[in-house]
Amino acid sequence: MLKLYNSLTSKIEPFKPIHENLITMYVCGPTVYGDIHLGNARPVIFFDVAKRYFKYLGYDVQFVSNITDVDDKIIDKAKELKLKESELTDLYTKNFIDMTLALGSLLPDLMPKATDFVPQMVKYIEELIEEGYAYVRPSGVYFRVAKVADYGVLSKQNIDELNQGVRITLDDEKEDPRDFSVWKTTDDGLKFKSPWGDGRPGWHTECAVMNHEIFGSEIDIHGGGSDLKFPHHENEMAQTVVHDHHHLARVWMHVGRLDVNNEKMSKSIGNISLVKDLLTAYDPYAFRLLMVGHHYRQPINYSDDLMVQFAKEYDKIERALKKAFLTMSLEEVMRPMALKSYMDQFEDHMNDDFNIPNVMTLVYELVKLLNKEKDPKMLGDIYQTIKEILEVLGIMPIYKMTEATLNLYREWEQARSNKDFIRADQLRSELTERGWM
Ligand SMILES: [Zn+2]
């Protein structure tokens, strides 16, 4: 049985989806004002693997991940680059999609843009005001945190500490320093009409409203980076509870952060590593291997040395698979079957809150067996086992073998056994050109 760590309860719990055969999941997506970096890539890879595993288990999955395309950072960057906000967000939405695919992840089933839901957000905020959960001030509309009984339950924030800890901004207008903006009135940059003046929705409201509009009821999994737990997820949840009268999600999943050389990635330190730069130097599957080689809740301390280490690991796996594939093609191994005992172990590890590091230990064991196996039928079965596991992790290379290449290979073997070294060399370079030597 699948068990997942739920950030809401701080426990590993048996996972039972709300619908019998369907898993609904929403993962907070990027604010599109720059190229995606390695930290952004981590949830993109992890939740892709989660979806693939749910499909492997036989579920249908509805995976929604939003695009935040209205934000102060977007407005500032658009000004700096002398672009319209939509030109900037189109550019970086494209980068996000391109990089998601380049990293070997499938696109979510739906990628709603915040700006496509503004009328619904305005209506939602009007309803919050009517019910007494939000109030209007000249600078915008604020959510009344004091009216939510268990506010802080997700992020385990102590309310008194929160009261003291919240940064004092516009507090002369807020009833309570914890109250957050659901609508910001402004005449600067991208703005929309509302009963409270021109402005734009608050980020926490965007996600709450898109969930409400798309799913209309409680979902199975709400996910994102661990840095989103507070205030973003706490505030999304607070709005859903009072507006929609149900919980936002049964399970909250948070992916650990990614540091670079022991430091948090930040513009001021200048240590932002971009996915597009990484992919000029490394195979995307090697990077995926690094990501899934660490448990999703643990932080990753990324470094060039670590990347090189995982690139070597991936290379070992890839070489073993390719060699086996060639042998299977030459020996015409038909319909290989994954080994049940290994697939059972794979499922046990995955069911244990996605213990993929243990899955990788299993894969390395299988690769050793693959390298040693002489019997073609057994070789095929081991290959198939690794293939089915790596497909769930999204790191299985695709090999294609043509009859012509196979014939070349056979000819090469023949030339060698005939000691016709000149011919063998010619054939070898042809095979190298085709990537099979
Ligand atoms: Zn969100």
Boltz pocket constraint, residues with backbone or C-beta under 6 A from the ligand:
constraints:
  - pocket:
      binder: B
      contacts: [[A, 27], [A, 28], [A, 29], [A, 203], [A, 207], [A, 232], [A, 236]]
      max_distance: 6.0
